Amino acid sequence: MKVRDKLERIVVNPEIMHGKPVIKGTRIPVYVILNLLAGGMKEENILEEYPDITREDILACMAYGARLTEEEVGVLEEEVLL
């Protein structure tokens, strides 16, 4: 699956979760999945915890996060990193 196809699984709608990027067809924000992965949760456990999503949705969240890092951003505040 191409990155562009993966990104189509992520939607931003001001009517859903205050405009945060979510997995299409759900109210699950991308940041929740990325935080779980960053915290060491295994893909299988995420899929058990969120049965409405698929492995492709998790990959789409990672692709979305990767795409955001291509943008020019400033340094994160130290308290944000903690």
PDB file of N, CA, C and O in Angstrom:
ATOM      1  N   MET A   1       0.833  -1.173   0.000  1.00  0.00           N
ATOM      2  CA  MET A   1       0.000   0.000   0.000  1.00  0.00           C
ATOM      3  C   MET A   1       0.888   1.251   0.000  1.00  0.00           C
ATOM      4  O   MET A   1       1.799   1.367   0.820  1.00  0.00           O
ATOM      5  N   LYS A   2       0.624   2.173  -0.909  1.00  0.00           N
ATOM      6  CA  LYS A   2       1.402   3.404  -1.013  1.00  0.00           C
ATOM      7  C   LYS A   2       1.068   4.347   0.131  1.00  0.00           C
ATOM      8  O   LYS A   2      -0.020   4.284   0.704  1.00  0.00           O
ATOM      9  N   VAL A   3       2.009   5.219   0.457  1.00  0.00           N
ATOM     10  CA  VAL A   3       1.814   6.166   1.553  1.00  0.00           C
ATOM     11  C   VAL A   3       0.573   7.014   1.308  1.00  0.00           C
ATOM     12  O   VAL A   3      -0.204   7.262   2.231  1.00  0.00           O
ATOM     13  N   ARG A   4       0.384   7.459   0.074  1.00  0.00           N
ATOM     14  CA  ARG A   4      -0.787   8.294  -0.225  1.00  0.00           C
ATOM     15  C   ARG A   4      -2.082   7.542   0.063  1.00  0.00           C
ATOM     16  O   ARG A   4      -3.039   8.125   0.572  1.00  0.00           O
ATOM     17  N   ASP A   5      -2.114   6.269  -0.255  1.00  0.00           N
ATOM     18  CA  ASP A   5      -3.298   5.456   0.034  1.00  0.00           C
ATOM     19  C   ASP A   5      -3.516   5.340   1.538  1.00  0.00           C
ATOM     20  O   ASP A   5      -4.650   5.376   2.015  1.00  0.00           O
ATOM     21  N   LYS A   6      -2.427   5.203   2.274  1.00  0.00           N
ATOM     22  CA  LYS A   6      -2.534   5.121   3.733  1.00  0.00           C
ATOM     23  C   LYS A   6      -3.095   6.414   4.303  1.00  0.00           C
ATOM     24  O   LYS A   6      -3.943   6.391   5.195  1.00  0.00           O
ATOM     25  N   LEU A   7      -2.625   7.526   3.791  1.00  0.00           N
ATOM     26  CA  LEU A   7      -3.056   8.821   4.322  1.00  0.00           C
ATOM     27  C   LEU A   7      -4.537   9.081   4.073  1.00  0.00           C
ATOM     28  O   LEU A   7      -5.141   9.898   4.768  1.00  0.00           O
ATOM     29  N   GLU A   8      -5.122   8.412   3.112  1.00  0.00           N
ATOM     30  CA  GLU A   8      -6.557   8.561   2.864  1.00  0.00           C
ATOM     31  C   GLU A   8      -7.391   7.967   3.995  1.00  0.00           C
ATOM     32  O   GLU A   8      -8.587   8.237   4.098  1.00  0.00           O
ATOM     33  N   ARG A   9      -6.758   7.160   4.841  1.00  0.00           N
ATOM     34  CA  ARG A   9      -7.448   6.566   5.987  1.00  0.00           C
ATOM     35  C   ARG A   9      -7.532   7.537   7.161  1.00  0.00           C
ATOM     36  O   ARG A   9      -8.194   7.253   8.160  1.00  0.00           O
ATOM     37  N   ILE A  10      -6.866   8.676   7.041  1.00  0.00           N
ATOM     38  CA  ILE A  10      -6.863   9.689   8.100  1.00  0.00           C
ATOM     39  C   ILE A  10      -7.680  10.889   7.624  1.00  0.00           C
ATOM     40  O   ILE A  10      -7.483  11.380   6.513  1.00  0.00           O
ATOM     41  N   VAL A  11      -8.594  11.354   8.468  1.00  0.00           N
ATOM     42  CA  VAL A  11      -9.433  12.493   8.097  1.00  0.00           C
ATOM     43  C   VAL A  11      -9.375  13.573   9.170  1.00  0.00           C
ATOM     44  O   VAL A  11      -9.150  13.303  10.349  1.00  0.00           O
ATOM     45  N   VAL A  12      -9.584  14.800   8.716  1.00  0.00           N
ATOM     46  CA  VAL A  12      -9.662  15.940   9.626  1.00  0.00           C
ATOM     47  C   VAL A  12     -10.987  16.637   9.324  1.00  0.00           C
ATOM     48  O   VAL A  12     -11.226  17.091   8.205  1.00  0.00           O
ATOM     49  N   ASN A  13     -11.836  16.710  10.336  1.00  0.00           N
ATOM     50  CA  ASN A  13     -13.150  17.312  10.194  1.00  0.00           C
ATOM     51  C   ASN A  13     -13.415  18.119  11.464  1.00  0.00           C
ATOM     52  O   ASN A  13     -13.384  17.559  12.560  1.00  0.00           O
ATOM     53  N   PRO A  14     -13.674  19.423  11.338  1.00  0.00           N
ATOM     54  CA  PRO A  14     -13.905  20.235  12.534  1.00  0.00           C
ATOM     55  C   PRO A  14     -15.070  19.739  13.388  1.00  0.00           C
ATOM     56  O   PRO A  14     -15.168  20.095  14.562  1.00  0.00           O
ATOM     57  N   GLU A  15     -15.944  18.931  12.819  1.00  0.00           N
ATOM     58  CA  GLU A  15     -17.101  18.400  13.546  1.00  0.00           C
ATOM     59  C   GLU A  15     -16.754  17.150  14.375  1.00  0.00           C
ATOM     60  O   GLU A  15     -17.537  16.717  15.220  1.00  0.00           O
ATOM     61  N   ILE A  16     -15.575  16.586  14.120  1.00  0.00           N
ATOM     62  CA  ILE A  16     -15.174  15.349  14.809  1.00  0.00           C
ATOM     63  C   ILE A  16     -13.920  15.614  15.623  1.00  0.00           C
ATOM     64  O   ILE A  16     -12.899  16.042  15.085  1.00  0.00           O
ATOM     65  N   MET A  17     -14.004  15.358  16.927  1.00  0.00           N
ATOM     66  CA  MET A  17     -12.862  15.502  17.846  1.00  0.00           C
ATOM     67  C   MET A  17     -12.170  16.865  17.698  1.00  0.00           C
ATOM     68  O   MET A  17     -10.943  16.955  17.724  1.00  0.00           O
ATOM     69  N   HIS A  18     -12.966  17.905  17.546  1.00  0.00           N
ATOM     70  CA  HIS A  18     -12.453  19.280  17.470  1.00  0.00           C
ATOM     71  C   HIS A  18     -11.427  19.468  16.358  1.00  0.00           C
ATOM     72  O   HIS A  18     -10.510  20.280  16.484  1.00  0.00           O
ATOM     73  N   GLY A  19     -11.583  18.720  15.271  1.00  0.00           N
ATOM     74  CA  GLY A  19     -10.697  18.888  14.130  1.00  0.00           C
ATOM     75  C   GLY A  19      -9.370  18.161  14.227  1.00  0.00           C
ATOM     76  O   GLY A  19      -8.497  18.353  13.380  1.00  0.00           O
ATOM     77  N   LYS A  20      -9.202  17.328  15.245  1.00  0.00           N
ATOM     78  CA  LYS A  20      -7.971  16.531  15.340  1.00  0.00           C
ATOM     79  C   LYS A  20      -8.002  15.447  14.260  1.00  0.00           C
ATOM     80  O   LYS A  20      -9.078  14.950  13.926  1.00  0.00           O
ATOM     81  N   PRO A  21      -6.857  15.074  13.715  1.00  0.00           N
ATOM     82  CA  PRO A  21      -6.828  13.974  12.746  1.00  0.00           C
ATOM     83  C   PRO A  21      -7.281  12.677  13.417  1.00  0.00           C
ATOM     84  O   PRO A  21      -6.797  12.320  14.491  1.00  0.00           O
ATOM     85  N   VAL A  22      -8.212  11.981  12.772  1.00  0.00           N
ATOM     86  CA  VAL A  22      -8.731  10.717  13.298  1.00  0.00           C
ATOM     87  C   VAL A  22      -8.680   9.650  12.216  1.00  0.00           C
ATOM     88  O   VAL A  22      -8.529   9.949  11.032  1.00  0.00           O
ATOM     89  N   ILE A  23      -8.808   8.404  12.645  1.00  0.00           N
ATOM     90  CA  ILE A  23      -8.905   7.300  11.705  1.00  0.00           C
ATOM     91  C   ILE A  23     -10.294   7.361  11.083  1.00  0.00           C
ATOM     92  O   ILE A  23     -11.297   7.440  11.792  1.00  0.00           O
ATOM     93  N   LYS A  24     -10.348   7.325   9.780  1.00  0.00           N
ATOM     94  CA  LYS A  24     -11.596   7.446   9.033  1.00  0.00           C
ATOM     95  C   LYS A  24     -12.641   6.453   9.554  1.00  0.00           C
ATOM     96  O   LYS A  24     -12.359   5.271   9.753  1.00  0.00           O
ATOM     97  N   GLY A  25     -13.845   6.967   9.766  1.00  0.00           N
ATOM     98  CA  GLY A  25     -14.944   6.131  10.231  1.00  0.00           C
ATOM     99  C   GLY A  25     -14.958   5.904  11.727  1.00  0.00           C
ATOM    100  O   GLY A  25     -15.791   5.154  12.236  1.00  0.00           O
ATOM    101  N   THR A  26     -14.032   6.554  12.446  1.00  0.00           N
ATOM    102  CA  THR A  26     -13.962   6.412  13.905  1.00  0.00           C
ATOM    103  C   THR A  26     -13.808   7.793  14.534  1.00  0.00           C
ATOM    104  O   THR A  26     -13.710   8.806  13.843  1.00  0.00           O
ATOM    105  N   ARG A  27     -13.790   7.801  15.843  1.00  0.00           N
ATOM    106  CA  ARG A  27     -13.467   9.015  16.594  1.00  0.00           C
ATOM    107  C   ARG A  27     -12.130   8.810  17.322  1.00  0.00           C
ATOM    108  O   ARG A  27     -11.866   9.445  18.343  1.00  0.00           O
ATOM    109  N   ILE A  28     -11.311   7.931  16.793  1.00  0.00           N
ATOM    110  CA  ILE A  28     -10.020   7.614  17.409  1.00  0.00           C
ATOM    111  C   ILE A  28      -8.960   8.530  16.808  1.00  0.00           C
ATOM    112  O   ILE A  28      -8.628   8.413  15.628  1.00  0.00           O
ATOM    113  N   PRO A  29      -8.423   9.451  17.628  1.00  0.00           N
ATOM    114  CA  PRO A  29      -7.407  10.368  17.109  1.00  0.00           C
ATOM    115  C   PRO A  29      -6.093   9.652  16.792  1.00  0.00           C
ATOM    116  O   PRO A  29      -5.710   8.688  17.455  1.00  0.00           O
ATOM    117  N   VAL A  30      -5.432  10.144  15.782  1.00  0.00           N
ATOM    118  CA  VAL A  30      -4.130   9.611  15.381  1.00  0.00           C
ATOM    119  C   VAL A  30      -3.154   9.657  16.551  1.00  0.00           C
ATOM    120  O   VAL A  30      -2.393   8.715  16.767  1.00  0.00           O
ATOM    121  N   TYR A  31      -3.179  10.755  17.305  1.00  0.00           N
ATOM    122  CA  TYR A  31      -2.203  10.897  18.394  1.00  0.00           C
ATOM    123  C   TYR A  31      -2.357   9.803  19.445  1.00  0.00           C
ATOM    124  O   TYR A  31      -1.371   9.425  20.078  1.00  0.00           O
ATOM    125  N   VAL A  32      -3.557   9.291  19.647  1.00  0.00           N
ATOM    126  CA  VAL A  32      -3.747   8.220  20.631  1.00  0.00           C
ATOM    127  C   VAL A  32      -2.979   6.974  20.193  1.00  0.00           C
ATOM    128  O   VAL A  32      -2.270   6.361  20.991  1.00  0.00           O
ATOM    129  N   ILE A  33      -3.123   6.611  18.937  1.00  0.00           N
ATOM    130  CA  ILE A  33      -2.429   5.420  18.424  1.00  0.00           C
ATOM    131  C   ILE A  33      -0.919   5.624  18.448  1.00  0.00           C
ATOM    132  O   ILE A  33      -0.174   4.721  18.828  1.00  0.00           O
ATOM    133  N   LEU A  34      -0.465   6.815  18.041  1.00  0.00           N
ATOM    134  CA  LEU A  34       0.981   7.081  18.048  1.00  0.00           C
ATOM    135  C   LEU A  34       1.533   7.059  19.462  1.00  0.00           C
ATOM    136  O   LEU A  34       2.634   6.554  19.683  1.00  0.00           O
ATOM    137  N   ASN A  35       0.795   7.594  20.420  1.00  0.00           N
ATOM    138  CA  ASN A  35       1.256   7.563  21.810  1.00  0.00           C
ATOM    139  C   ASN A  35       1.332   6.137  22.343  1.00  0.00           C
ATOM    140  O   ASN A  35       2.255   5.797  23.084  1.00  0.00           O
ATOM    141  N   LEU A  36       0.373   5.311  21.971  1.00  0.00           N
ATOM    142  CA  LEU A  36       0.417   3.909  22.405  1.00  0.00           C
ATOM    143  C   LEU A  36       1.639   3.206  21.829  1.00  0.00           C
ATOM    144  O   LEU A  36       2.332   2.479  22.539  1.00  0.00           O
ATOM    145  N   LEU A  37       1.901   3.420  20.556  1.00  0.00           N
ATOM    146  CA  LEU A  37       3.078   2.824  19.924  1.00  0.00           C
ATOM    147  C   LEU A  37       4.365   3.346  20.562  1.00  0.00           C
ATOM    148  O   LEU A  37       5.286   2.578  20.842  1.00  0.00           O
ATOM    149  N   ALA A  38       4.416   4.658  20.787  1.00  0.00           N
ATOM    150  CA  ALA A  38       5.608   5.259  21.391  1.00  0.00           C
ATOM    151  C   ALA A  38       5.825   4.745  22.810  1.00  0.00           C
ATOM    152  O   ALA A  38       6.958   4.671  23.286  1.00  0.00           O
ATOM    153  N   GLY A  39       4.744   4.396  23.473  1.00  0.00           N
ATOM    154  CA  GLY A  39       4.844   3.851  24.826  1.00  0.00           C
ATOM    155  C   GLY A  39       5.201   2.378  24.860  1.00  0.00           C
ATOM    156  O   GLY A  39       5.362   1.796  25.933  1.00  0.00           O
ATOM    157  N   GLY A  40       5.326   1.773  23.685  1.00  0.00           N
ATOM    158  CA  GLY A  40       5.751   0.378  23.621  1.00  0.00           C
ATOM    159  C   GLY A  40       4.632  -0.634  23.448  1.00  0.00           C
ATOM    160  O   GLY A  40       4.884  -1.839  23.440  1.00  0.00           O
ATOM    161  N   MET A  41       3.398  -0.162  23.310  1.00  0.00           N
ATOM    162  CA  MET A  41       2.306  -1.117  23.129  1.00  0.00           C
ATOM    163  C   MET A  41       2.437  -1.797  21.774  1.00  0.00           C
ATOM    164  O   MET A  41       2.714  -1.150  20.764  1.00  0.00           O
ATOM    165  N   LYS A  42       2.243  -3.070  21.766  1.00  0.00           N
ATOM    166  CA  LYS A  42       2.340  -3.858  20.534  1.00  0.00           C
ATOM    167  C   LYS A  42       1.084  -3.661  19.691  1.00  0.00           C
ATOM    168  O   LYS A  42      -0.009  -3.416  20.201  1.00  0.00           O
ATOM    169  N   GLU A  43       1.286  -3.778  18.388  1.00  0.00           N
ATOM    170  CA  GLU A  43       0.194  -3.619  17.431  1.00  0.00           C
ATOM    171  C   GLU A  43      -0.995  -4.523  17.777  1.00  0.00           C
ATOM    172  O   GLU A  43      -2.146  -4.091  17.720  1.00  0.00           O
ATOM    173  N   GLU A  44      -0.708  -5.771  18.133  1.00  0.00           N
ATOM    174  CA  GLU A  44      -1.771  -6.718  18.448  1.00  0.00           C
ATOM    175  C   GLU A  44      -2.618  -6.230  19.617  1.00  0.00           C
ATOM    176  O   GLU A  44      -3.839  -6.383  19.618  1.00  0.00           O
ATOM    177  N   ASN A  45      -1.955  -5.637  20.618  1.00  0.00           N
ATOM    178  CA  ASN A  45      -2.671  -5.143  21.790  1.00  0.00           C
ATOM    179  C   ASN A  45      -3.525  -3.918  21.455  1.00  0.00           C
ATOM    180  O   ASN A  45      -4.618  -3.745  21.994  1.00  0.00           O
ATOM    181  N   ILE A  46      -3.020  -3.082  20.570  1.00  0.00           N
ATOM    182  CA  ILE A  46      -3.801  -1.920  20.132  1.00  0.00           C
ATOM    183  C   ILE A  46      -5.047  -2.399  19.405  1.00  0.00           C
ATOM    184  O   ILE A  46      -6.136  -1.866  19.618  1.00  0.00           O
ATOM    185  N   LEU A  47      -4.895  -3.397  18.551  1.00  0.00           N
ATOM    186  CA  LEU A  47      -6.037  -3.925  17.809  1.00  0.00           C
ATOM    187  C   LEU A  47      -7.066  -4.576  18.741  1.00  0.00           C
ATOM    188  O   LEU A  47      -8.266  -4.532  18.473  1.00  0.00           O
ATOM    189  N   GLU A  48      -6.594  -5.173  19.828  1.00  0.00           N
ATOM    190  CA  GLU A  48      -7.514  -5.733  20.826  1.00  0.00           C
ATOM    191  C   GLU A  48      -8.244  -4.622  21.562  1.00  0.00           C
ATOM    192  O   GLU A  48      -9.445  -4.716  21.815  1.00  0.00           O
ATOM    193  N   GLU A  49      -7.516  -3.577  21.902  1.00  0.00           N
ATOM    194  CA  GLU A  49      -8.077  -2.443  22.648  1.00  0.00           C
ATOM    195  C   GLU A  49      -9.056  -1.637  21.793  1.00  0.00           C
ATOM    196  O   GLU A  49     -10.042  -1.104  22.301  1.00  0.00           O
ATOM    197  N   TYR A  50      -8.777  -1.554  20.503  1.00  0.00           N
ATOM    198  CA  TYR A  50      -9.602  -0.786  19.569  1.00  0.00           C
ATOM    199  C   TYR A  50     -10.031  -1.695  18.419  1.00  0.00           C
ATOM    200  O   TYR A  50      -9.443  -1.644  17.339  1.00  0.00           O
ATOM    201  N   PRO A  51     -11.050  -2.525  18.640  1.00  0.00           N
ATOM    202  CA  PRO A  51     -11.444  -3.509  17.626  1.00  0.00           C
ATOM    203  C   PRO A  51     -12.021  -2.900  16.343  1.00  0.00           C
ATOM    204  O   PRO A  51     -12.185  -3.606  15.347  1.00  0.00           O
ATOM    205  N   ASP A  52     -12.326  -1.614  16.356  1.00  0.00           N
ATOM    206  CA  ASP A  52     -12.876  -0.977  15.158  1.00  0.00           C
ATOM    207  C   ASP A  52     -11.815  -0.561  14.151  1.00  0.00           C
ATOM    208  O   ASP A  52     -12.143  -0.079  13.067  1.00  0.00           O
ATOM    209  N   ILE A  53     -10.533  -0.745  14.505  1.00  0.00           N
ATOM    210  CA  ILE A  53      -9.480  -0.358  13.569  1.00  0.00           C
ATOM    211  C   ILE A  53      -8.727  -1.589  13.073  1.00  0.00           C
ATOM    212  O   ILE A  53      -8.862  -2.684  13.617  1.00  0.00           O
ATOM    213  N   THR A  54      -7.937  -1.379  12.031  1.00  0.00           N
ATOM    214  CA  THR A  54      -7.177  -2.467  11.412  1.00  0.00           C
ATOM    215  C   THR A  54      -5.685  -2.152  11.462  1.00  0.00           C
ATOM    216  O   THR A  54      -5.278  -1.050  11.829  1.00  0.00           O
ATOM    217  N   ARG A  55      -4.896  -3.125  11.091  1.00  0.00           N
ATOM    218  CA  ARG A  55      -3.445  -2.923  10.992  1.00  0.00           C
ATOM    219  C   ARG A  55      -3.143  -1.788  10.020  1.00  0.00           C
ATOM    220  O   ARG A  55      -2.229  -0.997  10.252  1.00  0.00           O
ATOM    221  N   GLU A  56      -3.906  -1.706   8.933  1.00  0.00           N
ATOM    222  CA  GLU A  56      -3.704  -0.647   7.948  1.00  0.00           C
ATOM    223  C   GLU A  56      -3.970   0.729   8.553  1.00  0.00           C
ATOM    224  O   GLU A  56      -3.328   1.708   8.175  1.00  0.00           O
ATOM    225  N   ASP A  57      -4.910   0.805   9.488  1.00  0.00           N
ATOM    226  CA  ASP A  57      -5.179   2.074  10.172  1.00  0.00           C
ATOM    227  C   ASP A  57      -3.983   2.487  11.032  1.00  0.00           C
ATOM    228  O   ASP A  57      -3.619   3.662  11.082  1.00  0.00           O
ATOM    229  N   ILE A  58      -3.382   1.514  11.702  1.00  0.00           N
ATOM    230  CA  ILE A  58      -2.195   1.805  12.517  1.00  0.00           C
ATOM    231  C   ILE A  58      -1.060   2.290  11.621  1.00  0.00           C
ATOM    232  O   ILE A  58      -0.381   3.265  11.942  1.00  0.00           O
ATOM    233  N   LEU A  59      -0.861   1.611  10.504  1.00  0.00           N
ATOM    234  CA  LEU A  59       0.175   2.041   9.556  1.00  0.00           C
ATOM    235  C   LEU A  59      -0.125   3.437   9.019  1.00  0.00           C
ATOM    236  O   LEU A  59       0.791   4.231   8.800  1.00  0.00           O
ATOM    237  N   ALA A  60      -1.400   3.736   8.809  1.00  0.00           N
ATOM    238  CA  ALA A  60      -1.784   5.064   8.335  1.00  0.00           C
ATOM    239  C   ALA A  60      -1.448   6.127   9.379  1.00  0.00           C
ATOM    240  O   ALA A  60      -1.003   7.220   9.030  1.00  0.00           O
ATOM    241  N   CYS A  61      -1.655   5.817  10.643  1.00  0.00           N
ATOM    242  CA  CYS A  61      -1.296   6.761  11.714  1.00  0.00           C
ATOM    243  C   CYS A  61       0.204   7.029  11.708  1.00  0.00           C
ATOM    244  O   CYS A  61       0.639   8.172  11.849  1.00  0.00           O
ATOM    245  N   MET A  62       0.987   5.970  11.545  1.00  0.00           N
ATOM    246  CA  MET A  62       2.442   6.140  11.498  1.00  0.00           C
ATOM    247  C   MET A  62       2.853   6.953  10.276  1.00  0.00           C
ATOM    248  O   MET A  62       3.734   7.808  10.365  1.00  0.00           O
ATOM    249  N   ALA A  63       2.223   6.692   9.145  1.00  0.00           N
ATOM    250  CA  ALA A  63       2.535   7.447   7.931  1.00  0.00           C
ATOM    251  C   ALA A  63       2.169   8.917   8.105  1.00  0.00           C
ATOM    252  O   ALA A  63       2.898   9.800   7.652  1.00  0.00           O
ATOM    253  N   TYR A  64       1.054   9.176   8.753  1.00  0.00           N
ATOM    254  CA  TYR A  64       0.633  10.558   9.002  1.00  0.00           C
ATOM    255  C   TYR A  64       1.650  11.272   9.898  1.00  0.00           C
ATOM    256  O   TYR A  64       2.050  12.403   9.619  1.00  0.00           O
ATOM    257  N   GLY A  65       2.059  10.601  10.970  1.00  0.00           N
ATOM    258  CA  GLY A  65       3.065  11.183  11.856  1.00  0.00           C
ATOM    259  C   GLY A  65       4.377  11.429  11.140  1.00  0.00           C
ATOM    260  O   GLY A  65       5.018  12.459  11.348  1.00  0.00           O
ATOM    261  N   ALA A  66       4.782  10.494  10.300  1.00  0.00           N
ATOM    262  CA  ALA A  66       6.016  10.657   9.536  1.00  0.00           C
ATOM    263  C   ALA A  66       5.904  11.842   8.586  1.00  0.00           C
ATOM    264  O   ALA A  66       6.850  12.616   8.437  1.00  0.00           O
ATOM    265  N   ARG A  67       4.757  11.983   7.949  1.00  0.00           N
ATOM    266  CA  ARG A  67       4.553  13.086   7.014  1.00  0.00           C
ATOM    267  C   ARG A  67       4.648  14.430   7.743  1.00  0.00           C
ATOM    268  O   ARG A  67       5.191  15.393   7.202  1.00  0.00           O
ATOM    269  N   LEU A  68       4.124  14.493   8.962  1.00  0.00           N
ATOM    270  CA  LEU A  68       4.190  15.738   9.718  1.00  0.00           C
ATOM    271  C   LEU A  68       5.628  16.140  10.030  1.00  0.00           C
ATOM    272  O   LEU A  68       5.936  17.329  10.110  1.00  0.00           O
ATOM    273  N   THR A  69       6.501  15.167  10.204  1.00  0.00           N
ATOM    274  CA  THR A  69       7.892  15.498  10.526  1.00  0.00           C
ATOM    275  C   THR A  69       8.641  16.034   9.318  1.00  0.00           C
ATOM    276  O   THR A  69       9.750  16.550   9.451  1.00  0.00           O
ATOM    277  N   GLU A  70       8.041  15.914   8.142  1.00  0.00           N
ATOM    278  CA  GLU A  70       8.659  16.496   6.953  1.00  0.00           C
ATOM    279  C   GLU A  70       8.480  18.010   6.915  1.00  0.00           C
ATOM    280  O   GLU A  70       9.200  18.714   6.207  1.00  0.00           O
ATOM    281  N   GLU A  71       7.506  18.502   7.690  1.00  0.00           N
ATOM    282  CA  GLU A  71       7.236  19.936   7.735  1.00  0.00           C
ATOM    283  C   GLU A  71       8.263  20.623   8.627  1.00  0.00           C
ATOM    284  O   GLU A  71       8.832  20.007   9.528  1.00  0.00           O
ATOM    285  N   GLU A  72       8.486  21.879   8.371  1.00  0.00           N
ATOM    286  CA  GLU A  72       9.402  22.648   9.202  1.00  0.00           C
ATOM    287  C   GLU A  72       8.701  23.014  10.498  1.00  0.00           C
ATOM    288  O   GLU A  72       7.658  23.667  10.490  1.00  0.00           O
ATOM    289  N   VAL A  73       9.277  22.591  11.602  1.00  0.00           N
ATOM    290  CA  VAL A  73       8.705  22.887  12.917  1.00  0.00           C
ATOM    291  C   VAL A  73       9.811  23.344  13.848  1.00  0.00           C
ATOM    292  O   VAL A  73      10.990  23.076  13.616  1.00  0.00           O
ATOM    293  N   GLY A  74       9.418  24.031  14.895  1.00  0.00           N
ATOM    294  CA  GLY A  74      10.375  24.464  15.893  1.00  0.00           C
ATOM    295  C   GLY A  74      10.682  23.344  16.863  1.00  0.00           C
ATOM    296  O   GLY A  74      10.129  22.249  16.763  1.00  0.00           O
ATOM    297  N   VAL A  75      11.560  23.625  17.795  1.00  0.00           N
ATOM    298  CA  VAL A  75      11.938  22.649  18.814  1.00  0.00           C
ATOM    299  C   VAL A  75      10.785  22.528  19.797  1.00  0.00           C
ATOM    300  O   VAL A  75      10.180  23.530  20.179  1.00  0.00           O
ATOM    301  N   LEU A  76      10.479  21.300  20.208  1.00  0.00           N
ATOM    302  CA  LEU A  76       9.426  21.085  21.211  1.00  0.00           C
ATOM    303  C   LEU A  76       9.896  21.606  22.555  1.00  0.00           C
ATOM    304  O   LEU A  76      11.072  21.509  22.906  1.00  0.00           O
ATOM    305  N   GLU A  77       8.963  22.154  23.289  1.00  0.00           N
ATOM    306  CA  GLU A  77       9.275  22.593  24.644  1.00  0.00           C
ATOM    307  C   GLU A  77       9.652  21.377  25.489  1.00  0.00           C
ATOM    308  O   GLU A  77       9.137  20.281  25.269  1.00  0.00           O
ATOM    309  N   GLU A  78      10.544  21.571  26.446  1.00  0.00           N
ATOM    310  CA  GLU A  78      11.009  20.466  27.269  1.00  0.00           C
ATOM    311  C   GLU A  78       9.844  19.798  28.003  1.00  0.00           C
ATOM    312  O   GLU A  78       9.815  18.571  28.103  1.00  0.00           O
ATOM    313  N   GLU A  79       8.884  20.573  28.518  1.00  0.00           N
ATOM    314  CA  GLU A  79       7.776  19.987  29.253  1.00  0.00           C
ATOM    315  C   GLU A  79       6.889  19.148  28.348  1.00  0.00           C
ATOM    316  O   GLU A  79       6.248  18.215  28.832  1.00  0.00           O
ATOM    317  N   VAL A  80       6.826  19.440  27.064  1.00  0.00           N
ATOM    318  CA  VAL A  80       6.055  18.637  26.129  1.00  0.00           C
ATOM    319  C   VAL A  80       6.694  17.264  25.969  1.00  0.00           C
ATOM    320  O   VAL A  80       5.987  16.273  25.786  1.00  0.00           O
ATOM    321  N   LEU A  81       8.004  17.194  26.034  1.00  0.00           N
ATOM    322  CA  LEU A  81       8.717  15.942  25.847  1.00  0.00           C
ATOM    323  C   LEU A  81       8.614  15.032  27.052  1.00  0.00           C
ATOM    324  O   LEU A  81       8.859  13.832  26.927  1.00  0.00           O
ATOM    325  N   LEU A  82       8.266  15.546  28.194  1.00  0.00           N
ATOM    326  CA  LEU A  82       8.219  14.729  29.412  1.00  0.00           C
ATOM    327  C   LEU A  82       6.969  13.938  29.537  1.00  0.00           C
ATOM    328  O   LEU A  82       6.796  13.207  30.512  1.00  0.00           O
TER     329      LEU A  82
END
